[in-house]
Amino acid sequence: MGFQYDVKAKTMTATGATSVGQPRARIKAVYFVNGGSAGSVSFKDGGSGGTELLKFDTPANTTGTGCMYVLIPNDGVLFQADPYVTLTNVTSITFFYG
């Protein structure tokens, strides 16, 4: 049987530490709104200089409705430290973790 734990959500509009309040976290899903030009979303383990564990390249939002939802399979991606997210040409991101 898989892991059982509460899933929480956090929304961010700028690059920085996610401050999820847990010593480790599993990113389960990601929803983001694309910016006006192509960009990316990057999650690192261990701060801005940490190891990149998860990255999404984002297309340009030319119609004003560009958004993406990515469900990560199984138990998600495990971060041993508070995840750090870098947003490049992305308006906002909501990620689901546990």
matplotlib code that plots the C-alpha trace (Angstrom):
import matplotlib.pyplot as plt

x = [0.0, 1.2, 2.0, -0.9, -0.4, -2.2, -1.7, -1.3, -1.0, 1.2, 1.0, 4.0, 4.4, 8.2, 11.4, 12.4, 12.3, 8.9, 8.9, 6.5, 7.3, 8.5, 12.1, 11.3, 8.5, 7.2, 5.9, 2.8, 1.5, 2.2, -0.1, 1.3, 0.3, 2.7, 4.2, 4.1, 7.2, 8.6, 10.1, 10.6, 9.8, 12.7, 12.6, 15.9, 16.7, 18.7, 18.3, 19.1, 22.4, 21.0, 20.4, 17.7, 15.2, 12.3, 12.0, 9.3, 9.8, 6.8, 5.4, 4.6, 1.2, 0.1, -3.6, -4.0, -5.1, -1.9, -1.7, -0.5, -1.2, 1.2, 0.4, 3.5, 3.1, 3.4, 4.5, 5.9, 9.4, 11.1, 13.0, 15.2, 15.2, 12.7, 12.2, 13.4, 11.5, 12.8, 10.2, 11.3, 8.6, 5.9, 3.2, 2.3, 2.6, 0.6, 2.2, 0.7, 3.0, 2.9]
y = [0.0, 3.6, 6.3, 8.0, 11.7, 15.0, 16.9, 20.7, 23.4, 26.5, 29.4, 31.5, 34.4, 34.9, 32.8, 31.7, 29.2, 27.5, 27.6, 24.7, 24.2, 20.7, 19.3, 17.3, 17.2, 15.3, 17.5, 15.7, 18.0, 21.4, 24.0, 27.2, 30.1, 30.8, 34.2, 36.2, 34.4, 30.9, 30.1, 27.5, 26.3, 24.7, 23.0, 22.5, 20.5, 22.5, 26.1, 28.2, 26.4, 22.9, 20.0, 20.5, 17.6, 18.8, 21.2, 22.2, 24.2, 26.4, 27.7, 31.4, 32.5, 34.4, 34.1, 35.1, 31.6, 29.7, 27.4, 23.9, 21.2, 18.3, 15.4, 13.6, 9.8, 7.5, 9.3, 12.4, 13.8, 13.7, 16.8, 16.2, 19.9, 22.7, 23.0, 26.1, 27.2, 29.4, 31.0, 32.2, 34.0, 32.3, 34.4, 32.1, 28.5, 26.4, 23.1, 20.3, 18.6, 16.2]
z = [0.0, -0.8, 1.6, 3.4, 4.4, 4.1, 0.8, 1.0, -1.5, -1.8, -4.4, -5.3, -7.7, -7.4, -7.2, -3.7, -0.9, -0.7, 3.1, 3.4, 7.1, 6.7, 6.8, 3.7, 1.2, -1.8, -4.7, -6.0, -8.7, -10.2, -11.8, -13.3, -15.4, -18.3, -18.9, -22.2, -23.5, -23.1, -19.7, -17.1, -13.6, -11.6, -8.2, -6.4, -3.2, -0.7, -1.7, -4.8, -5.3, -4.6, -7.0, -9.5, -9.1, -11.2, -14.2, -16.6, -19.8, -20.4, -23.7, -24.3, -23.2, -26.3, -25.9, -22.2, -21.2, -21.0, -18.0, -17.3, -14.8, -14.2, -12.0, -10.8, -10.7, -7.7, -4.5, -6.2, -6.1, -2.7, -1.5, 1.5, 2.3, 1.8, -2.0, -3.7, -6.9, -9.7, -11.9, -15.3, -17.4, -15.2, -13.7, -10.8, -9.6, -7.2, -6.2, -4.2, -1.6, 1.3]

ax = plt.figure().add_subplot(projection="3d")
ax.plot(x, y, z, "-o")
ax.set_aspect("equal")
plt.show()
